[in-house]
Amino acid sequence: MVPTHTLIWTAGVVASPLIATLGAETVRGRLAVTSRMDLPGHDGVFALGDAAAVPDETKGQEGAVCPPTAQHAMRQGKAVADNVIARLRGQAMRPYAHKDLGLVVDLGGTDAVSKPLGVELHGLPAQLVARGYHWGALRTGVAKARVLTNWTLNAVAGDDFVRTGFQARRPAKLKDFEYTDTYLTPEQVRAQVESGRPGAG
Ligand SMILES: Cc1cc2nc3c(=O)[nH]c(=O)nc-3n(C[C@H](O)[C@H](O)[C@H](O)COP(=O)(O)OP(=O)(O)OC[C@H]3O[C@@H](n4cnc5c(N)ncnc54)[C@H](O)[C@@H]3O)c2cc1C
């Protein structure tokens, strides 16, 4: 552990390198989909979340796309599911639009900042809002119980410390954590399909 008074940690969000291998139009590495999240020129293909540059209809400015956040990814998942069903039924697909109602940032312990509906909060009130929001967003009872237990234990026993590569000699990349350079080429996929052995290496 390096003793320090101030620690500033930042991490960006990028689309998976897989996107660049698909031969489709991209916007800063994300698939250039329509506001209905289908991919022009690729019939029946939809994309969402970090992988897609979904036009932000609420901004009213040309070229604006939804930021890569979980807020959008989760809502876009539901919207894409509805659009896939609509398309299969021959009905009209609906454009995605969501206006954020605020932001929450959990900085650990009682440190947090929140801005629900434009009200600026910090410290414990902000943490209650942040954790309440994140807890409510968890999909299963097991996940809720696990997270609540963890928060309670941390409140009593102190936060866990996580070392994030202080000793690393080079900056970590996405491919260090995921097998992002092991995709099959279109030719390899075709050969596997033709040989009737999908999934074989
Ligand atoms: C440090 C950090 C903090 C963040 N904090 C916030 C926050 O506070 N609030 C917020 O709203 N958003 C936050 N985000 C952004 C948020 O995590 C993402 O926008 C969101 O997870 C996007 O969801 P997704 O489903 O599009 O992609 P992901 O959640 O990245 O899911 C993609 C999945 O695909 C898998 N995958 C990749 N390649 C392959 C492959 N070839 N085969 C099979 N599976 C594959 C990946 O393992 C992953 O599980 C944060 C991101 C980071 C990195």
The ligand as a Gaussian input file, in Angstrom:
#p B3LYP/6-31G(d) Opt

LIG

0 1
 C      -15.259000       1.664000     -13.735000
 C      -16.620000       1.869000     -14.327000
 C      -17.605000       2.506000     -13.567000
 C      -18.872000       2.681000     -14.095000
 N      -19.835000       3.302000     -13.338000
 C      -21.062000       3.467000     -13.812000
 C      -22.072000       4.081000     -13.019000
 O      -21.858000       4.463000     -11.884000
 N      -23.305000       4.215000     -13.559000
 C      -23.588000       3.779000     -14.814000
 O      -24.739000       3.903000     -15.234000
 N      -22.663000       3.188000     -15.593000
 C      -21.405000       3.029000     -15.136000
 N      -20.434000       2.432000     -15.922000
 C      -20.765000       2.045000     -17.290000
 C      -21.535000       0.738000     -17.306000
 O      -20.819000      -0.270000     -16.589000
 C      -21.721000       0.273000     -18.757000
 O      -22.227000       1.342000     -19.527000
 C      -22.688000      -0.891000     -18.859000
 O      -22.186000      -2.001000     -18.129000
 C      -22.908000      -1.286000     -20.324000
 O      -23.670000      -2.461000     -20.378000
 P      -23.548000      -3.421000     -21.653000
 O      -24.515000      -4.515000     -21.396000
 O      -23.668000      -2.628000     -22.897000
 O      -22.042000      -3.955000     -21.628000
 P      -21.317000      -4.827000     -20.531000
 O      -21.917000      -4.629000     -19.173000
 O      -19.851000      -4.525000     -20.707000
 O      -21.629000      -6.313000     -20.971000
 C      -21.004000      -6.898000     -22.089000
 C      -20.748000      -8.364000     -21.755000
 O      -20.312000      -9.034000     -22.934000
 C      -19.262000      -9.902000     -22.570000
 N      -18.455000     -10.163000     -23.772000
 C      -17.540000      -9.373000     -24.369000
 N      -17.016000      -9.960000     -25.435000
 C      -17.623000     -11.171000     -25.541000
 C      -17.508000     -12.254000     -26.448000
 N      -16.686000     -12.230000     -27.501000
 N      -18.288000     -13.343000     -26.239000
 C      -19.159000     -13.379000     -25.188000
 N      -19.297000     -12.389000     -24.305000
 C      -18.550000     -11.296000     -24.478000
 C      -18.499000      -9.162000     -21.497000
 O      -17.742000     -10.049000     -20.704000
 C      -19.650000      -8.537000     -20.700000
 O      -20.129000      -9.389000     -19.694000
 C      -19.158000       2.238000     -15.403000
 C      -18.162000       1.576000     -16.148000
 C      -16.911000       1.415000     -15.617000
 C      -15.851000       0.707000     -16.437000

